[in-house]
Amino acid sequence: MTFESKEVRPLAKARTVLMDGAVVAVPADWALLPPGDAALSRRIKADGPSWTVIELKGRKRFSRGIWAPAARIDALRSALAAERADPAYARQLEAGRRRRAAEQVEYVGEFRAAVETWLAFHPRHAVDAASLAELIAAHATPVGSGTVARTERIPVEQRAEAATIAWLRHQTTGYDHMSIPREKGRRREVRRMLAERSRALLARYRAGQPVKRGTCVLQQALARARG
């Protein structure tokens, strides 16, 4: 067998995986590196053939480790341990944390501004626009949140729009408690319908129409979020 880097599926039988629809035995001199050490995993993948074990549960993907030659895993683990023992490594890590923290603060501000710009509320509702943008940014921008705000595949303006519609869907409609039939396209249809309701709601704020704070669903959501 010619070995190459692959994504495979786990099987119940020990040292076997599902590869391209076929059951394949793991080479005798390979070992399974458990998930958890991202730096070591990256080096294993970059250094030669490996099989990344991914278990699928619905739309979610779970890493179950990486199969690779045991000797390579041991060598790279030892090399990485030596690097980590060097004080310079700790300084480098801390510098990286500070840089990422600064980048996160900058992105949260950029995203919040993008949301507020997309909302385009009338000046009479400027306070609500600022509050809403703050809430959406706080919800959508945390690292690892998996929200649309964390993707780089679309412009930040589109991320802001999608995140706003998603927030409104969960906070101003009964979506979370709906019983939606398990029919293809049905959930997408419901989301599209609720998105139109949310856009109609926002249009009132953009036009500067007066709102009743006791009955407006957006005002109720803002009040809940404020505590």
BATILO-743254 format. One record per residue (C-alpha): residue number from 1; residue in one letter; x, y, z. Coordinates in steps of 0.5 Angstrom, whole numbers, plus 2048, in hexadecimal, padded with zeros to 3 digits. Layout:
% BATILO-743254
(atom NUM "a" (X Y Z))
...
% end
This chain:
% BATILO-743254
(atom 1 "m" (800 800 800))
(atom 2 "t" (802 807 7FE))
(atom 3 "f" (802 80B 804))
(atom 4 "e" (7FF 812 804))
(atom 5 "s" (7FC 817 809))
(atom 6 "k" (7F4 816 809))
(atom 7 "e" (7EE 817 80D))
(atom 8 "v" (7EB 811 810))
(atom 9 "r" (7E5 80F 814))
(atom 10 "p" (7E6 80A 81A))
(atom 11 "l" (7E3 803 81B))
(atom 12 "a" (7E2 7FF 821))
(atom 13 "k" (7E7 7FA 81F))
(atom 14 "a" (7EE 7FB 822))
(atom 15 "r" (7F3 7FE 81D))
(atom 16 "t" (7EE 7FF 817))
(atom 17 "v" (7EB 805 814))
(atom 18 "l" (7E7 807 80E))
(atom 19 "m" (7EA 80A 808))
(atom 20 "d" (7E7 80C 802))
(atom 21 "g" (7E1 807 804))
(atom 22 "a" (7E6 801 805))
(atom 23 "v" (7E8 7FE 80B))
(atom 24 "v" (7F0 7FF 80C))
(atom 25 "a" (7F4 7FC 811))
(atom 26 "v" (7F9 801 815))
(atom 27 "p" (800 7FF 813))
(atom 28 "a" (804 7FB 819))
(atom 29 "d" (809 801 81A))
(atom 30 "w" (804 806 81B))
(atom 31 "a" (801 809 821))
(atom 32 "l" (7FB 80D 823))
(atom 33 "l" (7FD 814 825))
(atom 34 "p" (7F7 817 82A))
(atom 35 "p" (7F4 81D 828))
(atom 36 "g" (7F5 823 82D))
(atom 37 "d" (7FC 825 82B))
(atom 38 "a" (7FB 82A 825))
(atom 39 "a" (803 82C 824))
(atom 40 "l" (805 824 824))
(atom 41 "s" (7FF 823 81F))
(atom 42 "r" (801 828 81A))
(atom 43 "r" (808 825 81A))
(atom 44 "i" (806 81E 819))
(atom 45 "k" (801 820 813))
(atom 46 "a" (807 824 810))
(atom 47 "d" (80C 820 811))
(atom 48 "g" (80A 81A 80D))
(atom 49 "p" (804 815 80B))
(atom 50 "s" (7FF 815 811))
(atom 51 "w" (7F7 813 812))
(atom 52 "t" (7F3 818 815))
(atom 53 "v" (7ED 814 819))
(atom 54 "i" (7E7 818 818))
(atom 55 "e" (7E0 816 81B))
(atom 56 "l" (7DA 819 818))
(atom 57 "k" (7D4 81A 81D))
(atom 58 "g" (7CE 81D 819))
(atom 59 "r" (7D2 824 816))
(atom 60 "k" (7D7 824 81C))
(atom 61 "r" (7DE 821 81B))
(atom 62 "f" (7E2 81E 821))
(atom 63 "s" (7E9 81D 820))
(atom 64 "r" (7EB 816 823))
(atom 65 "g" (7F3 817 822))
(atom 66 "i" (7F8 816 81C))
(atom 67 "w" (7FB 80F 81A))
(atom 68 "a" (802 810 818))
(atom 69 "p" (809 80C 818))
(atom 70 "a" (80A 80B 820))
(atom 71 "a" (812 80D 81F))
(atom 72 "r" (810 814 81C))
(atom 73 "i" (80B 815 821))
(atom 74 "d" (810 814 827))
(atom 75 "a" (816 818 823))
(atom 76 "l" (811 81E 822))
(atom 77 "r" (80E 81D 829))
(atom 78 "s" (815 81D 82C))
(atom 79 "a" (818 823 828))
(atom 80 "l" (811 827 82A))
(atom 81 "a" (813 826 831))
(atom 82 "a" (81A 828 830))
(atom 83 "e" (817 82F 82D))
(atom 84 "r" (812 830 833))
(atom 85 "a" (817 82F 838))
(atom 86 "d" (81B 835 835))
(atom 87 "p" (819 83C 839))
(atom 88 "a" (819 83F 832))
(atom 89 "y" (813 83A 830))
(atom 90 "a" (80F 83D 836))
(atom 91 "r" (811 844 834))
(atom 92 "q" (80E 843 82D))
(atom 93 "l" (808 840 82F))
(atom 94 "e" (806 846 834))
(atom 95 "a" (808 84A 82E))
(atom 96 "g" (803 846 829))
(atom 97 "r" (7FE 847 82F))
(atom 98 "r" (7FE 84E 82F))
(atom 99 "r" (7FE 84F 828))
(atom 100 "r" (7F8 84B 827))
(atom 101 "a" (7F5 84E 82D))
(atom 102 "a" (7F6 855 829))
(atom 103 "e" (7F3 852 823))
(atom 104 "q" (7ED 850 826))
(atom 105 "v" (7EC 857 829))
(atom 106 "e" (7ED 85A 823))
(atom 107 "y" (7E8 855 81F))
(atom 108 "v" (7E3 856 824))
(atom 109 "g" (7E3 85D 823))
(atom 110 "e" (7E3 85C 81C))
(atom 111 "f" (7DD 857 81C))
(atom 112 "r" (7D9 85B 821))
(atom 113 "a" (7DA 862 81C))
(atom 114 "a" (7D8 85D 816))
(atom 115 "v" (7D1 85B 81A))
(atom 116 "e" (7CF 862 81C))
(atom 117 "t" (7D1 864 814))
(atom 118 "w" (7CC 85F 811))
(atom 119 "l" (7C7 860 816))
(atom 120 "a" (7C7 868 814))
(atom 121 "f" (7C2 86A 819))
(atom 122 "h" (7BE 870 819))
(atom 123 "p" (7C2 875 81E))
(atom 124 "r" (7BC 875 823))
(atom 125 "h" (7BE 86E 824))
(atom 126 "a" (7C5 86F 824))
(atom 127 "v" (7C6 86C 82B))
(atom 128 "d" (7C2 866 829))
(atom 129 "a" (7C7 865 823))
(atom 130 "a" (7CD 865 828))
(atom 131 "s" (7CA 861 82D))
(atom 132 "l" (7C8 85B 828))
(atom 133 "a" (7CF 85C 824))
(atom 134 "e" (7D2 85B 82B))
(atom 135 "l" (7CE 855 82D))
(atom 136 "i" (7CF 851 826))
(atom 137 "a" (7D6 852 826))
(atom 138 "a" (7D7 850 82D))
(atom 139 "h" (7D3 849 82B))
(atom 140 "a" (7D6 848 824))
(atom 141 "t" (7DE 84A 824))
(atom 142 "p" (7E1 846 82A))
(atom 143 "v" (7E6 841 827))
(atom 144 "g" (7E4 83A 826))
(atom 145 "s" (7DD 83C 826))
(atom 146 "g" (7DB 839 81F))
(atom 147 "t" (7D7 83F 81D))
(atom 148 "v" (7D7 842 816))
(atom 149 "a" (7DA 848 819))
(atom 150 "r" (7E1 844 81A))
(atom 151 "t" (7E1 842 812))
(atom 152 "e" (7E6 845 80E))
(atom 153 "r" (7E2 843 807))
(atom 154 "i" (7DD 849 807))
(atom 155 "p" (7DE 850 808))
(atom 156 "v" (7DD 853 80F))
(atom 157 "e" (7D7 857 80D))
(atom 158 "q" (7D4 850 80B))
(atom 159 "r" (7D6 84D 811))
(atom 160 "a" (7D3 853 815))
(atom 161 "e" (7CC 852 811))
(atom 162 "a" (7CC 84A 812))
(atom 163 "a" (7CE 84B 81A))
(atom 164 "t" (7C8 850 81B))
(atom 165 "i" (7C3 84C 817))
(atom 166 "a" (7C5 846 81B))
(atom 167 "w" (7C5 84A 822))
(atom 168 "l" (7BE 84C 820))
(atom 169 "r" (7BC 845 81E))
(atom 170 "h" (7BE 843 825))
(atom 171 "q" (7BC 849 829))
(atom 172 "t" (7B6 84C 826))
(atom 173 "t" (7B2 846 823))
(atom 174 "g" (7B0 83F 826))
(atom 175 "y" (7B5 83B 822))
(atom 176 "d" (7B8 838 827))
(atom 177 "h" (7B2 834 82A))
(atom 178 "m" (7AF 833 823))
(atom 179 "s" (7AD 82C 821))
(atom 180 "i" (7B0 82B 81A))
(atom 181 "p" (7AE 825 815))
(atom 182 "r" (7B4 821 813))
(atom 183 "e" (7B3 823 80C))
(atom 184 "k" (7B9 825 807))
(atom 185 "g" (7B9 82C 807))
(atom 186 "r" (7B4 82D 80C))
(atom 187 "r" (7B8 830 811))
(atom 188 "r" (7BB 835 80C))
(atom 189 "e" (7B4 837 80A))
(atom 190 "v" (7B2 839 811))
(atom 191 "r" (7B9 83D 812))
(atom 192 "r" (7B8 841 80C))
(atom 193 "m" (7B1 842 80E))
(atom 194 "l" (7B3 845 815))
(atom 195 "a" (7B9 849 811))
(atom 196 "e" (7B3 84D 80D))
(atom 197 "r" (7B0 84E 814))
(atom 198 "s" (7B6 851 817))
(atom 199 "r" (7B8 855 811))
(atom 200 "a" (7B1 858 811))
(atom 201 "l" (7B2 859 819))
(atom 202 "l" (7B9 85D 817))
(atom 203 "a" (7B5 861 812))
(atom 204 "r" (7B1 864 817))
(atom 205 "y" (7B7 866 81B))
(atom 206 "r" (7BB 869 815))
(atom 207 "a" (7B5 86D 813))
(atom 208 "g" (7B5 870 81A))
(atom 209 "q" (7AE 86E 81B))
(atom 210 "p" (7AC 86E 823))
(atom 211 "v" (7AC 867 826))
(atom 212 "k" (7A8 865 82D))
(atom 213 "r" (7AE 863 831))
(atom 214 "g" (7A9 85E 835))
(atom 215 "t" (7A6 85A 82F))
(atom 216 "c" (7AC 85B 82A))
(atom 217 "v" (7B0 854 829))
(atom 218 "l" (7B6 858 828))
(atom 219 "q" (7B5 85C 82E))
(atom 220 "q" (7B4 856 832))
(atom 221 "a" (7BA 852 830))
(atom 222 "l" (7BE 858 832))
(atom 223 "a" (7BB 859 839))
(atom 224 "r" (7BD 851 83A))
(atom 225 "a" (7C4 852 838))
(atom 226 "r" (7C5 858 83C))
(atom 227 "g" (7C3 854 842))
% end
